[in-house]
Amino acid sequence: MHDIRAIRENPAAFDKALARRGVSPQSSAILEIDSARRACIQAAEEAQADQNKASKLVGAAKAKGDEAEFERLRSLVAEKKAEVAKMQEEAKAKDAEMRHALMVLPNCPLDEVPDGEDENDNVEIHSWGTPREFDFKPVEHYELAAVQDGMDFEVAAKLSGSRFVVMSGAVARVHRALAQFMINTHVDENGLTETNTPVIVKDDAMYGTGNLPKFAEDAYQTTNGWWLIPTSEVTLTNLVAGAVIEESYLPRRYTAHSLCFRSEAGSAGRDTSGMLRQHQFEKVEMVSITHPDHSRAELDRMTECAQGILEKLGLPYRTVILCTGDMGFGSRRTHDIEVWLPGQDTYREISSCSVCGDFQARRMNARFKPAAGGKPEFVHTLNGSGLAVGRCLIAVLENGQNADGSVTLPEVLAPYLGGKTKISADGELTSA
């Protein structure tokens, strides 16, 4: 959420920043609501002062036996009391109106973010690895002989509908191994704290990370009003919601492996084959809570953590900075990491790392006490995939495929697979 004081001080800069994201000028409408809200607050305070003054005089009039003055003053107190209540109610309504107006507006991009309209205007900033040259035509993950018995979309459709999958055997085991490998790497080498959080949350948590109110249709809601998390960014970030922590407590770096749920409301007809875009999937998430001065550097650190997973797996990738037209709602700058998928002959997103500044912290009221003293300040938050487990499985299968339909697996997964390094063409885990 945006700082209303900053909008008051420089409305032109606010409108200019939003314009880079294709949003029309908003400052005039917001400041009009803010002005009305402040006028109601001032009127309530003045009425309260008049009420207090009249209340003090009521007793004096009674003591003097001046019944006419006593009745006048008592009537004035009642009148002012009603006026205070009315002005407070109007101020509350204006405050809610302003909060909603601010809640639905995206974050302002950093100056360094390139302008653009869509993914075609994103800018590559890093690449690693060279796509393998095959002496046969590579196929997509779901076409591999090695996974035919271990990746069942038809049974999943009977159970749950489209965009679900039932994994079994070697495929399920490799999927689990990937998640364990990611978590262990982030904890043992990257210094993140492993965390296990709920996958069902209340409204406040979804509002805090910016999933509500704007993206309600992209999420699943239970019949009693709770929400299934689209990613554990929601729960990990909200660990500091409503808190005032010590500066020495920063930075906090969390990681969690969780189920994630998305309705994919805006992706009808996209990636309908295979398990690239699912309603239910798993991710290893990274979240950092930092001091404002350190959040930009933390974005680079988080990006390197995600990139390191792909490098250990030997998967070629490229990293791009998203342009203003392709950024997520709460982001100030985003790095997308795209892994090479030979079956599609293209790079596809496998991680998105974003710095949100104080955008989420204001929604959550998450602050820290400066070590040097002074008023509490809002923390900065960051989030990133480290990685999307299902998409990583796809990349491992497609990049490791062999002409006979078998799959050679990355060596770093062997300790998680009983030393096995291959899925045979008939779907069994074997040693190479």
C-alpha positions in Angstrom: 0.0 0.0 0.0 1.2 3.5 -0.7 2.1 6.2 1.8 -0.6 8.9 1.7 1.9 11.5 3.1 4.2 10.9 0.1 1.3 11.4 -2.3 0.4 14.6 -0.5 4.0 15.9 -0.8 4.6 15.0 -4.4 1.4 13.9 -6.3 3.1 14.5 -9.7 5.8 12.0 -8.9 3.2 9.4 -7.7 1.2 9.8 -10.9 4.4 9.6 -13.0 5.5 6.3 -11.3 2.1 4.7 -11.9 2.0 5.9 -15.5 5.1 3.8 -16.1 2.8 0.8 -15.2 0.0 2.0 -17.5 -2.1 3.3 -14.7 -4.0 6.6 -15.2 -3.4 9.5 -12.8 -4.8 8.7 -9.3 -3.5 11.4 -7.0 -6.3 13.9 -7.5 -9.0 11.5 -6.6 -7.1 10.1 -3.6 -6.2 13.5 -2.2 -9.9 14.6 -2.5 -10.9 11.6 -0.4 -8.0 12.4 2.0 -9.1 16.0 2.3 -12.6 15.1 3.1 -11.4 12.5 5.6 -9.2 15.1 7.4 -12.0 17.7 7.3 -14.3 15.2 9.1 -11.6 14.4 11.7 -11.1 18.1 12.3 -14.8 18.7 12.6 -15.1 15.9 15.1 -12.2 17.3 17.1 -13.8 20.7 17.2 -17.2 19.3 18.2 -15.5 17.2 20.9 -13.9 20.4 22.2 -17.2 22.2 22.3 -18.8 19.2 24.0 -16.1 19.1 26.7 -16.4 22.9 27.3 -20.2 22.7 27.6 -20.0 19.7 29.9 -17.8 21.7 32.3 -20.3 24.5 32.3 -23.4 22.3 33.0 -22.4 21.7 36.6 -21.8 25.4 37.2 -25.2 26.4 35.8 -26.8 23.7 38.0 -25.0 25.0 41.1 -26.2 28.5 40.4 -29.7 27.3 40.0 -29.9 28.7 36.5 -32.3 26.1 35.1 -32.6 27.8 31.7 -28.8 27.8 31.2 -28.6 24.3 32.6 -31.1 23.0 30.0 -29.4 25.0 27.2 -26.0 23.6 28.0 -27.3 20.0 28.5 -29.0 20.3 25.1 -25.7 21.6 23.6 -23.8 18.7 25.0 -26.2 16.2 23.5 -26.1 18.0 20.2 -22.3 18.1 20.1 -22.1 14.4 21.2 -24.3 13.5 18.2 -22.2 15.7 15.9 -19.0 14.0 17.1 -20.4 10.6 16.5 -21.6 11.7 13.0 -18.2 13.2 12.0 -16.3 10.2 13.4 -18.5 7.8 11.4 -18.0 9.9 8.2 -14.2 10.0 8.8 -14.2 6.2 9.3 -16.1 5.8 6.0 -13.7 8.1 4.2 -10.7 6.3 5.7 -12.1 3.0 4.4 -12.7 4.6 1.0 -9.1 5.9 0.8 -7.6 2.6 2.1 -9.5 0.7 -0.7 -8.3 3.2 -3.3 -4.7 2.7 -2.2 -5.1 -1.1 -1.8 -6.0 -1.7 -5.5 -3.1 0.3 -6.9 0.2 -1.5 -7.8 3.5 -0.7 -6.3 5.7 2.0 -7.9 8.7 0.6 -9.9 12.2 1.6 -9.0 13.7 4.1 -11.4 16.2 1.5 -12.7 13.4 -0.8 -14.0 13.1 -0.7 -17.8 9.9 0.7 -19.3 7.9 -1.6 -21.5 4.5 -3.1 -22.2 4.9 -6.9 -21.8 7.3 -9.8 -21.6 8.8 -8.8 -25.0 10.3 -5.7 -23.3 12.1 -7.6 -20.5 15.9 -7.3 -20.4 18.2 -10.2 -20.0 20.8 -9.5 -17.3 22.5 -12.9 -16.8 22.7 -16.4 -18.3 24.3 -19.7 -17.4 24.9 -22.9 -19.2 24.5 -23.9 -22.9 21.4 -25.7 -24.1 22.3 -29.3 -24.9 22.5 -30.3 -28.6 20.5 -33.5 -29.1 21.1 -36.0 -31.9 17.3 -36.7 -31.9 14.3 -34.5 -31.6 13.6 -33.8 -27.9 10.1 -34.2 -26.7 8.1 -32.5 -23.9 8.1 -34.1 -20.4 4.7 -35.8 -20.7 5.7 -37.5 -23.9 8.7 -39.3 -22.4 8.5 -43.1 -22.2 10.1 -42.8 -18.7 7.1 -40.9 -17.3 4.1 -42.5 -19.1 3.2 -44.6 -16.1 4.2 -42.0 -13.5 2.4 -38.9 -14.6 -1.4 -39.5 -15.0 -3.6 -36.6 -16.1 -6.7 -38.7 -16.9 -7.0 -40.1 -13.4 -6.4 -36.7 -12.0 -9.1 -35.3 -14.2 -11.6 -37.9 -12.8 -10.6 -36.9 -9.3 -10.4 -33.2 -9.5 -10.8 -31.9 -13.1 -8.3 -30.4 -15.5 -4.9 -29.0 -14.6 -4.2 -31.6 -12.0 -1.8 -34.6 -12.1 -1.3 -37.8 -10.2 2.4 -38.7 -9.9 3.6 -42.1 -8.9 6.7 -44.3 -8.8 10.0 -42.8 -10.0 8.5 -39.5 -11.1 6.9 -38.9 -7.7 10.1 -39.8 -6.0 12.2 -37.4 -8.1 9.7 -34.7 -7.5 10.1 -35.2 -3.7 13.9 -35.4 -4.0 14.0 -32.0 -5.8 12.1 -30.3 -3.0 14.3 -31.8 -0.4 17.4 -30.9 -2.3 16.2 -27.3 -2.6 15.3 -26.9 1.1 18.6 -28.5 2.2 20.6 -26.2 0.0 18.8 -23.0 1.2 19.1 -24.0 4.8 22.7 -25.5 4.8 24.3 -23.2 2.2 22.2 -20.1 1.9 21.4 -19.5 5.5 17.6 -19.5 5.3 15.4 -20.7 8.1 13.3 -23.7 7.3 9.6 -23.0 8.1 6.4 -25.0 7.9 3.3 -22.8 7.7 -0.5 -23.4 7.2 -1.8 -23.5 3.6 -5.2 -22.0 4.7 -5.2 -18.3 5.8 -7.6 -15.6 6.8 -8.5 -12.4 4.8 -5.9 -10.3 6.6 -3.0 -12.4 5.4 -4.1 -12.2 1.8 -4.6 -8.5 2.1 -1.2 -8.1 3.7 0.7 -9.5 0.7 -1.5 -7.9 -1.9 -3.5 -10.9 -3.1 -6.7 -9.2 -2.0 -8.8 -7.4 -3.0 -7.5 -7.2 -6.5 -6.8 -10.9 -7.2 -9.6 -12.7 -5.4 -10.6 -14.6 -8.6 -7.1 -16.1 -8.9 -7.4 -17.8 -5.5 -9.5 -20.5 -3.9 -11.8 -19.6 -1.0 -13.3 -22.1 1.4 -17.0 -22.1 2.4 -16.2 -20.5 5.7 -14.2 -17.6 4.1 -10.6 -18.8 4.5 -8.2 -18.9 1.5 -5.9 -21.5 0.1 -2.5 -19.9 -0.3 -1.3 -19.2 -3.9 2.3 -19.5 -2.4 3.8 -19.6 1.0 4.9 -16.0 0.4 1.6 -15.2 2.0 2.3 -17.0 5.3 6.0 -16.3 5.5 5.7 -12.6 4.9 2.8 -12.3 7.4 5.0 -13.8 10.2 5.8 -10.2 11.0 2.3 -8.7 10.5 1.4 -6.3 13.2 4.8 -6.6 14.8 7.3 -4.0 15.9 10.7 -5.9 15.9 14.1 -4.8 16.9 16.5 -3.7 14.2 19.0 -6.3 15.3 16.4 -9.0 14.4 16.9 -8.1 10.7 17.3 -9.5 8.2 15.0 -12.5 8.6 15.3 -15.1 5.8 12.8 -17.8 5.6 12.2 -20.8 3.3 9.3 -23.2 3.1 8.2 -26.1 0.9 4.4 -26.1 0.5 1.4 -26.9 -1.6 0.2 -23.9 -3.5 -3.2 -23.3 -5.1 -4.2 -21.0 -8.0 -7.4 -20.9 -10.0 -5.4 -19.7 -13.1 -8.4 -17.6 -13.9 -6.5 -15.5 -16.4 -4.8 -18.3 -18.3 -7.6 -20.1 -20.1 -6.2 -22.0 -23.0 -2.6 -21.5 -22.0 -0.3 -24.5 -21.3 -3.1 -27.0 -21.2 -0.8 -30.0 -21.9 1.4 -31.5 -19.2 2.0 -30.1 -15.8 3.5 -26.7 -16.6 0.5 -24.8 -15.3 -1.5 -26.5 -12.6 -4.2 -25.6 -10.0 -2.3 -27.4 -7.3 1.5 -27.4 -7.3 4.5 -27.3 -4.9 7.0 -24.6 -4.4 10.0 -23.9 -2.3 9.6 -20.3 -1.4 12.1 -17.7 -0.1 11.0 -14.6 1.9 13.3 -11.9 3.4 12.3 -9.2 5.9 15.0 -6.5 5.8 16.1 -3.0 6.8 15.1 -0.5 4.1 18.7 0.3 3.3 19.5 -3.4 2.5 16.5 -4.6 0.5 17.9 -3.9 -3.0 21.1 -5.9 -2.2 18.9 -8.6 -0.7 17.2 -9.0 -4.1 20.5 -9.8 -5.8 21.3 -12.3 -3.0 17.9 -14.0 -3.3 18.3 -14.2 -7.1 21.7 -15.8 -6.7 20.2 -18.4 -4.2 17.6 -19.4 -6.8 20.1 -19.4 -9.7 22.4 -21.6 -7.6 19.8 -24.4 -7.4 19.7 -24.5 -11.2 23.4 -24.5 -11.5 23.8 -27.5 -9.1 21.2 -29.3 -11.2 23.1 -28.4 -14.4 20.1 -26.7 -16.0 20.7 -23.9 -18.4 18.9 -20.7 -17.6 18.7 -17.0 -18.2 17.7 -14.2 -15.8 15.7 -11.2 -17.0 14.6 -8.0 -15.3 10.9 -7.5 -15.9 9.8 -4.3 -17.5 7.2 -2.0 -16.0 4.4 -3.6 -18.0 5.2 -7.1 -16.9 5.9 -6.7 -13.2 3.8 -8.2 -10.5 1.3 -6.1 -8.5 3.4 -5.7 -5.3 6.9 -5.5 -6.9 9.3 -2.6 -7.2 11.8 -4.7 -9.2 11.5 -8.3 -10.3 14.1 -10.8 -11.6 12.5 -13.7 -13.5 14.7 -16.8 -13.9 13.8 -18.8 -17.0 15.0 -22.4 -17.4 15.7 -24.0 -20.8 13.0 -26.6 -21.8 14.3 -28.4 -24.9 10.9 -30.1 -25.5 9.4 -26.6 -26.1 12.6 -25.2 -27.5 12.4 -22.2 -25.3 13.0 -20.7 -21.9 10.2 -20.8 -19.3 9.9 -19.0 -16.0 10.9 -21.2 -13.0 11.5 -18.4 -10.4 10.4 -14.9 -9.8 12.3 -12.8 -7.2 10.9 -9.5 -6.2 11.7 -6.6 -3.8 8.5 -5.0 -2.6 9.9 -2.1 -0.5 7.5 -1.1 2.3 4.4 -1.8 0.1 3.4 -5.1 1.9 4.7 -3.8 5.2 2.3 -0.9 5.2 -0.6 -3.3 4.5 0.5 -5.6 7.3 1.7 -2.8 9.7 5.1 -4.5 10.0 7.7 -2.3 11.6 11.1 -2.2 13.3 12.7 -0.1 16.1 15.8 1.7 14.8 18.8 0.8 16.9 19.7 4.5 17.0 16.3 5.4 18.5 13.4 7.3 17.0 10.0 6.2 15.7 9.4 2.7 14.4 9.9 2.4 10.6 8.3 0.0 8.1 10.4 -3.1 7.2 11.0 -4.0 3.5 9.9 -7.4 2.2 11.1 -9.6 -0.6 9.9 -12.9 -2.0 11.1 -15.4 -4.6 10.7 -19.0 -5.8 13.6 -21.2 -4.9 12.2 -23.0 -7.0 8.8 -24.1 -8.4 9.2 -27.9 -7.8 7.0 -29.1 -10.6 8.6 -26.9 -13.3 12.0 -28.0 -12.0 10.9 -31.6 -12.5 9.9 -30.8 -16.1 13.3 -29.2 -16.7 15.1 -32.2 -15.2 13.1 -34.6 -17.3 13.4 -32.7 -20.6 17.1 -31.8 -20.3 18.1 -35.3 -19.2 16.1 -37.2 -21.8 17.7 -39.9 -24.0 16.8 -41.2 -27.4 15.3 -44.4 -25.9 12.9 -42.5 -23.7 14.9 -42.8 -20.5 16.1 -39.9 -18.4 19.5 -39.3 -16.9 19.1 -37.4 -13.6 21.4 -34.8 -12.1 24.0 -36.3 -9.8 23.2 -34.0 -6.9 19.9 -35.8 -6.6 21.5 -39.3 -6.1 21.7 -39.0 -2.3 18.0 -38.4 -2.2 17.2 -41.3 -4.5 19.2 -44.1 -2.9 22.1 -43.5 -5.2 20.0 -44.0 -8.3 20.8 -41.6 -11.3 18.4 -42.6 -14.0 14.8 -43.3 -14.9 14.6 -46.2 -17.3 12.3 -46.1 -20.4 9.9 -48.4 -18.4 9.7 -45.9 -15.5 12.1 -47.5 -13.0 14.8 -45.8 -11.0 18.1 -47.3 -11.9 21.8 -46.7 -11.6 23.5 -45.5 -14.7 
